[in-house]
């Protein structure tokens, strides 16, 4: 109760200082322990956070602070209930371009108001990030992943990221009776959908085809338990309605024959970036090097189908690529066992240490537009590129492969992390930061 009193005092202070609220460009607010109340509500007598007597005045004052901050450009809320007042006031902010809602739950009143079309939409918001629990883990009033319901409030969003909260259960796609209302989001260009349940991939493909497909340029879909070939086919059929798609990431492929490359190239002829991550089986959920069913040559030869591809990444574990057999020649020639690689007595082949360069060169030979080849996997606790090679082309169709530093910054534009695709800013300006709470 003391924390609540202090917070209310801070809110009232802000309301008394229009010079501060009018200067705010970014608002970040996090309730670190409110979400825990939802897990504890089944305990007898636990009602500290229930009812309007505790949070009602907080929601009212927060909505008023937002209302008096007309220059807000970015709002980031975590662990908060979303009141009807707060969602309504967002439509009054002309400069607001980015919203992040982390593990938030619309109140039942707000949910019903959205469904009835009572809450006005915000036409200025271009970027929306939703981080949510599975409804099975978070007790909501109707056991739905409620954050999906806010989509109609932001009809002009161009970037959407739906993120799984702290590796919880997969996040279901909205029920068919709900998702039909979300097809009004027609301007989407970039989508990141993390840990979609396998059965829901078909519903997502239908939504893409009926809704935002026409303007889609970037798409990343992650299915932790593996996408079967028939579901990928459904998604590819839907993406044929996306003539501008140029960056595609499919993470969690269960079946990955060489024909998959041709299938993607024919469905997405404008692709410039492609990342494919295969799972060994339905139990594997982490990204690491995996055996792909066909030979490397089969996959490389299919790359000729692409006409614009510049970046290719996958997680193929290639037999024999770990160590080149060329080094055996030195052993067969009875070289001095005490010699070192710096010794002039031994001519060490560079490819003995960079066997992946040969694979990169093979892919570049078949794909005339390829500029970067990346092998990705799990290194320690990080999902990072293991090998990154840039491709340079010279006269007489010569190909040079240059090893680059292997770090995430090399491929975030092609395969984003949980921050999602880069925000789209109407004026390309930098945001100032101010926070409360």
ABEGO torsion letter per residue (X at the ends): XAAAAAAAAAAAAAAABAAAAAABABBBBBBAAAAAAAAAAABBGBAAABEAAAAAAAAAAAAAAAAABAABABBBBBGBBBBAAAAAAAAABAABABBBBBGBBBBAAAAAAAAAGABBBBAABABBBBBBBBAAABBBAAGBBAAAAAAAABAABABBBBBBBGGBBBBBBBBAAAAAAAAABAABABBBBBGBBAAAAAAAAAAAAABAAAABABBBBBBAAEBBAAAAAAAAAAAAABAABABBBBBGBABBBAAAAAAAAAABAABABBBBBBBABAABABBBBBBBABBAAAAAAAAAABAABABBBBABBBBGAABBAAAAAAAAAGBBAABBAABAABBBBAAAABAAAAAAAAAAAABAABABBBBBBBBEABBBBABBBBBBBBBGGBBBBBBBBBBAAAAAAABBBAAEBBBBBAAGBBBBBBBBX
